[in-house]
């Protein structure tokens, strides 16, 4: 990312579930991560599976892992560069309560794979 001139604050791969890995960033940074569930891309295949399992597709997206995607946090001034690099903006980092929340302030549980459980 430095080659593009972006000052990335944090980065993690989504390997244990989007929500779980967001929680890891929140705890390590002692910040609140506020995400817009409607901004998270959901593939048609996930929607199909969710419909056939009678599940909410967002729950599947938040709890599944191994998508080979990156979560990064970076200052807002890099938004255009990140968009040009095909990153999807799904939320923001805020001071205050530590955790992961939707844009309405509802806490999102750390869904996903938990090692040693």
TORTOR-977993 format. One line per 10 residues: number of its first residue (from 1); their letters; for each residue x, y, z of N, C-alpha, C, O, CB. Coordinates in steps of 0.001 Angstrom, whole numbers. Glycine has a CB too. Layout:
% TORTOR-977993
NUM = a = X,Y,Z,X,Y,Z,X,Y,Z,X,Y,Z,X,Y,Z | ... $
***
This chain:
% TORTOR-977993
1 = xxxxxxxxxx = 824,-1187,0,0,0,0,869,1253,0,452,2291,-513,-938,-3,1203 | 2040,1172,553,2915,2337,550,3221,2804,-867,3395,3999,-1106,4207,2024,1283 | 3286,1855,-1813,3580,2212,-3203,2512,3148,-3761,2798,3952,-4648,3681,949,-4072 | 1304,3052,-3258,222,3918,-3705,157,5193,-2868,-681,6058,-3123,-1112,3177,-3641 | 1030,5316,-1875,1046,6496,-1035,-22,6503,34,-423,7570,499,901,7697,-1870 | -489,5338,431,-1554,5240,1430,-957,4881,2784,-141,3966,2896,-2613,4190,1008 | -1368,5602,3789,-934,5329,5151,-1973,4427,5819,-2911,4916,6448,-735,6654,5956 | -1801,3109,5682,-2723,2147,6272,-2473,2097,7770,-1332,1966,8211,-2560,736,5630 | -3529,2201,8540,-3427,2163,10000,-3425,726,10504,-2645,381,11392,-4582,2946,10642 | -4298,-119,9941,-4343,-1529,10325,-4798,-2354,9133,-5426,-1846,8204,-5286,-1750,11541 $
11 = xxxxxxxxxx = -4468,-3640,9183,-4896,-4561,8122,-4930,-5979,8681,-4106,-6362,9511,-3943,-4478,6883 | -5901,-6742,8206,-6030,-8143,8597,-6774,-8858,7468,-7622,-8265,6801,-6785,-8297,9984 | -6457,-10115,7265,-7209,-10880,6271,-8457,-11465,6933,-8450,-11768,8126,-6328,-12011,5650 | -9511,-11619,6164,-10737,-12215,6682,-10555,-13729,6607,-10785,-14347,5568,-12016,-11737,5872 | -10145,-14299,7713,-9931,-15739,7733,-10812,-16435,8767,-11062,-17636,8666,-8474,-16041,8011 | -11273,-15692,9744,-12096,-16296,10796,-13508,-15740,10820,-14283,-16056,11721,-11451,-16088,12144 | -13846,-14922,9849,-15165,-14291,9781,-14999,-12784,9833,-14185,-12264,10596,-16082,-14781,10933 | -15776,-12086,9018,-15668,-10630,8956,-15877,-9993,10320,-15079,-9154,10738,-16673,-10069,7967 | -16944,-10380,11023,-17227,-9779,12335,-16110,-10080,13334,-15687,-9195,14077,-18572,-10293,12881 | -15635,-11320,13355,-14576,-11707,14293,-13306,-10899,14036,-12673,-10415,14974,-14276,-13218,14179 $
21 = xxxxxxxxxx = -12937,-10755,12762,-11708,-10033,12446,-11864,-8527,12648,-10889,-7851,12977,-11287,-10320,11012 | -13064,-7992,12460,-13311,-6592,12819,-13140,-6388,14324,-12584,-5383,14767,-14728,-6159,12378 | -13629,-7364,15105,-13465,-7288,16562,-11984,-7279,16939,-11586,-6575,17867,-14182,-8471,17251 | -11182,-8041,16241,-9743,-8057,16543,-9127,-6672,16339,-8308,-6228,17143,-9018,-9095,15658 | -9525,-5998,15266,-9028,-4640,15026,-9533,-3698,16116,-8770,-2890,16645,-9466,-4133,13627 | -10812,-3801,16451,-11392,-2926,17475,-10673,-3068,18808,-10333,-2073,19449,-12875,-3231,17656 | -10444,-4309,19219,-9769,-4542,20500,-8322,-4072,20477,-7855,-3448,21429,-9820,-6019,20860 | -7610,-4368,19388,-6196,-3979,19305,-6031,-2467,19273,-5055,-1937,19802,-5547,-4595,18066 | -6978,-1773,18657,-6875,-318,18529,-7596,428,19645,-7431,1637,19809,-7429,118,17197 | -8404,-318,20418,-9236,290,21459,-10149,1368,20874,-10274,2468,21412,-8354,889,22565 $
31 = xxxxxxxxxx = -10782,1013,19753,-11668,1929,19041,-12994,1233,18754,-13137,28,18962,-11012,2423,17725 | -13949,2006,18278,-15215,1468,17818,-15222,1414,16301,-14865,2392,15643,-16391,2309,18339 | -15620,300,15747,-15743,149,14297,-17230,115,13967,-17966,-745,14453,-15009,-1151,13779 | -17658,1052,13143,-19064,1170,12767,-19199,814,11299,-18636,1483,10433,-19610,2603,13047 | -19954,-248,11024,-20066,-712,9644,-21509,-588,9153,-22465,-663,9924,-19582,-2170,9523 | -21621,-399,7869,-22904,-318,7202,-23160,-1672,6543,-22589,-1952,5489,-22937,853,6154 | -24002,-2516,7135,-24240,-3835,6549,-24675,-3772,5085,-24364,-4673,4306,-25288,-4564,7352 | -25393,-2714,4710,-25834,-2563,3339,-24698,-2290,2363,-24878,-2440,1154,-26830,-1466,3259 | -23533,-1894,2865,-22380,-1617,2002,-21515,-2854,1773,-20631,-2851,916,-21533,-510,2607 | -21773,-3908,2540,-20976,-5133,2401,-21455,-5887,1167,-22630,-6242,1076,-21084,-6034,3682 $
41 = xxxxxxxxxx = -20555,-6132,218,-20975,-6876,-976,-21358,-8311,-628,-20655,-8994,117,-19858,-6874,-2027 | -22479,-8752,-1176,-22930,-10125,-957,-23129,-10770,-2322,-23914,-10292,-3141,-24253,-10172,-104 | -22417,-11845,-2551,-22521,-12550,-3831,-23879,-13225,-3955,-24498,-13594,-2957,-21393,-13592,-3973 | -24331,-13380,-5193,-25609,-14051,-5446,-25625,-15469,-4891,-26662,-15949,-4432,-25901,-14080,-6941 | -24476,-16140,-4933,-24412,-17513,-4414,-24674,-17539,-2903,-25295,-18474,-2396,-23033,-18144,-4726 | -24204,-16520,-2190,-24456,-16436,-740,-25931,-16160,-496,-26532,-16741,409,-23581,-15327,-82 | -26513,-15284,-1291,-27948,-14999,-1156,-28769,-16257,-1412,-29756,-16517,-723,-28377,-13876,-2129 | -28357,-17032,-2404,-29056,-18283,-2724,-28985,-19255,-1548,-29999,-19829,-1150,-28452,-18934,-3989 | -27796,-19436,-999,-27624,-20343,146,-28436,-19844,1335,-29105,-20634,2002,-26125,-20465,533 | -28385,-18545,1607,-29123,-17980,2735,-30618,-18227,2588,-31296,-18600,3545,-28847,-16480,2857 $
51 = xxxxxxxxxx = -31118,-18017,1388,-32543,-18223,1149,-32928,-19680,1366,-33971,-19969,1952,-32916,-17787,-268 | -32094,-20592,898,-32396,-22013,1039,-32186,-22538,2456,-32738,-23575,2823,-31551,-22804,87 | -31400,-21835,3243,-31185,-22233,4637,-32066,-21429,5586,-32006,-21607,6802,-29714,-22060,5019 | -32882,-20543,5022,-33724,-19667,5831,-32895,-18817,6798,-33252,-18663,7965,-34742,-20494,6609 | -31789,-18270,6299,-30890,-17452,7107,-30763,-16060,6503,-31032,-15851,5320,-29506,-18117,7225 | -30353,-15133,7323,-30073,-13776,6874,-28718,-13791,6164,-27733,-14242,6748,-30081,-12759,8077 | -28643,-13308,4913,-27357,-13331,4206,-26265,-12531,4917,-25085,-12861,4798,-27536,-12793,2805 | -26646,-11476,5661,-25644,-10701,6397,-25006,-11523,7510,-23815,-11382,7787,-26274,-9442,6982 | -25804,-12385,8149,-25247,-13251,9190,-24201,-14191,8596,-23158,-14433,9201,-26365,-14062,9881 | -24485,-14712,7421,-23525,-15597,6758,-22259,-14825,6419,-21153,-15300,6675,-24136,-16219,5479 $
61 = xxxxxxxxxx = -22415,-13643,5848,-21255,-12835,5464,-20442,-12431,6695,-19212,-12446,6653,-21706,-11581,4691 | -21107,-12076,7772,-20398,-11653,8981,-19669,-12804,9666,-18654,-12584,10328,-21369,-11023,9952 | -20171,-14024,9516,-19592,-15136,10271,-18691,-16058,9456,-17940,-16848,10030,-20685,-15940,10869 | -18753,-15972,8143,-17929,-16886,7346,-16514,-16349,7223,-16268,-15160,7428,-18540,-17098,5948 | -15593,-17229,6887,-14198,-16850,6729,-13625,-17415,5448,-14338,-17994,4628,-13380,-17317,7917 | -12343,-17239,5294,-11618,-17752,4128,-12031,-17099,2812,-11953,-17728,1757,-11820,-19232,4025 | -12471,-15841,2867,-12858,-15152,1642,-11666,-14574,884,-11816,-14089,-237,-13830,-14051,1963 | -10503,-14626,1487,-9302,-14044,881,-9501,-12565,577,-9136,-12075,-491,-8931,-14797,-402 | -10079,-11883,1527,-10272,-10440,1448,-9457,-9803,2561,-9085,-10466,3529,-11787,-10054,1557 | -9183,-8513,2420,-8480,-7760,3441,-9409,-6732,4057,-10230,-6121,3373,-7237,-7083,2859 $
71 = xxxxxxxxxx = -9265,-6555,5349,-9888,-5430,6040,-8744,-4466,6320,-7723,-4857,6885,-10657,-5873,7380 | -8911,-3221,5929,-7906,-2221,6277,-8602,-1004,6879,-9769,-727,6600,-7062,-1817,5031 | -7863,-299,7698,-8315,1014,8148,-7269,2016,7687,-6065,1773,7770,-8522,1066,9718 | -7757,3136,7204,-6887,4189,6691,-7606,5519,6861,-8835,5553,6915,-6506,3940,5194 | -6858,6614,6945,-7491,7936,7052,-8421,8221,5860,-8194,7742,4749,-6412,9032,7145 | -9463,9004,6119,-10482,9310,5110,-9914,9924,3837,-10488,9749,2762,-11502,10242,5691 | -8809,10631,3938,-8277,11296,2742,-7804,10318,1662,-7520,10725,536,-7130,12198,3132 | -7720,9033,2004,-7293,8027,1030,-8483,7299,390,-8284,6344,-361,-6370,7015,1700 | -9690,7729,673,-10886,7032,186,-10903,6890,-1338,-11210,5812,-1845,-12133,7769,642 | -10586,7937,-2063,-10630,7876,-3531,-9596,6896,-4069,-9898,6114,-4970,-10395,9269,-4136 $
81 = xxxxxxxxxx = -8391,6928,-3532,-7340,6001,-3977,-7775,4563,-3706,-7618,3692,-4562,-5988,6305,-3261 | -8319,4316,-2520,-8760,2966,-2169,-9911,2506,-3062,-9967,1343,-3464,-9184,2913,-700 | -10818,3414,-3366,-11919,3075,-4276,-11362,2709,-5651,-11816,1745,-6268,-12923,4259,-4395 | -10382,3471,-6130,-9761,3175,-7422,-9044,1824,-7407,-8916,1177,-8446,-8776,4283,-7799 | -8578,1399,-6228,-7918,98,-6081,-8926,-1030,-5834,-8541,-2164,-5549,-6907,151,-4932 | -10209,-708,-5946,-11312,-1682,-5820,-11581,-2134,-4387,-12146,-3207,-4171,-11013,-2891,-6662 | -11178,-1320,-3401,-11583,-1592,-2023,-13008,-1096,-1848,-13414,-124,-2484,-10616,-911,-992 | -13764,-1757,-994,-15141,-1367,-709,-15188,-723,675,-14770,-1329,1662,-16105,-2596,-789 | -15693,495,742,-15828,1208,2016,-17068,679,2727,-18183,813,2223,-15923,2763,1798 | -16871,74,3909,-18019,-487,4634,-18265,192,5970,-19240,-135,6647,-17816,-1963,4859 $
91 = xxxxxxxxxx = -17414,1126,6370,-17655,1765,7658,-16562,2722,8053,-15770,3182,7231,-17812,734,8717 | -16541,3010,9355,-15558,3965,9871,-15140,3614,11293,-15815,2864,11997,-16123,5386,9828 | -14027,4171,11683,-13481,3984,13027,-13815,5237,13838,-13664,6361,13360,-11921,3720,12989 | -14272,5021,15077,-14637,6147,15937,-14071,5958,17339,-13901,4838,17821,-16165,6307,15999 | -13787,7087,17972,-13436,7072,19393,-14693,6724,20183,-15810,6977,19731,-12838,8454,19854 | -14507,6155,21341,-15659,5827,22183,-15615,4382,22600,-14549,3813,22837,-16966,6122,21456 | -16785,3799,22685,-16878,2414,23127,-16146,1489,22152,-16283,1603,20934,-18351,1991,23262 | -15371,580,22722,-14621,-394,21915,-15565,-1502,21475,-16311,-2051,22286,-13413,-985,22713 | -15529,-1824,20201,-16358,-2910,19694,-16704,-2697,18241,-16171,-1808,17577,-17625,-3042,20514 | -17608,-3534,17760,-18071,-3464,16381,-19575,-3220,16417,-20317,-3919,17107,-17719,-4774,15582 $
101 = xxxxxxxxxx = -20004,-2227,15668,-21389,-1779,15693,-21888,-1557,14271,-21104,-1339,13347,-21531,-490,16526 | -23219,-1616,14113,-23764,-1193,12823,-23905,332,12874,-23638,945,13908,-25157,-1899,12512 | -24315,932,11782,-24360,2394,11725,-25419,3001,12642,-25414,4209,12879,-24613,2837,10310 | -26326,2173,13159,-27327,2646,14113,-26839,2529,15557,-27521,2962,16486,-28622,1864,13940 | -25641,1935,15740,-25080,1784,17071,-25361,454,17735,-25003,259,18897,-25583,2853,17927 | -25996,-471,17021,-26252,-1802,17576,-24975,-2626,17536,-24302,-2692,16508,-27386,-2520,16799 | -24646,-3249,18653,-23429,-4060,18721,-23565,-5305,17850,-24580,-6002,17885,-23125,-4460,20176 | -22521,-5565,17071,-22457,-6767,16243,-21590,-7772,16992,-20447,-7457,17324,-21881,-6461,14798 | -22096,-8961,17265,-21299,-9942,18019,-20115,-10442,17195,-20132,-10376,15966,-22178,-11130,18448 | -19090,-10941,17880,-17914,-11465,17172,-18191,-12838,16559,-17691,-13858,17031,-16716,-11555,18126 $
111 = xxxxxxx = -18994,-12838,15506,-19360,-14077,14826,-18185,-14604,14020,-17439,-13828,13421,-20578,-13858,13915 | -18022,-15906,14003,-16963,-16504,13207,-16253,-17600,13972,-16699,-18038,15032,-15971,-15451,12771 | -15143,-18030,13412,-14351,-19111,13989,-13604,-18612,15223,-12933,-17582,15174,-13359,-19676,12948 | -13722,-19339,16319,-12990,-19003,17531,-12050,-20157,17836,-12482,-21275,18117,-13958,-18723,18731 | -10766,-19867,17776,-9746,-20886,18029,-9802,-21328,19487,-10141,-20545,20374,-8337,-20353,17681 | -9470,-22577,19717,-9359,-23154,21054,-10670,-23177,21815,-10665,-23122,23045,-8348,-22399,21844 | -11787,-23256,21119,-13081,-23369,21795,-13696,-24682,21469,-14794,-24982,21938,-14022,-22236,21406 $
***
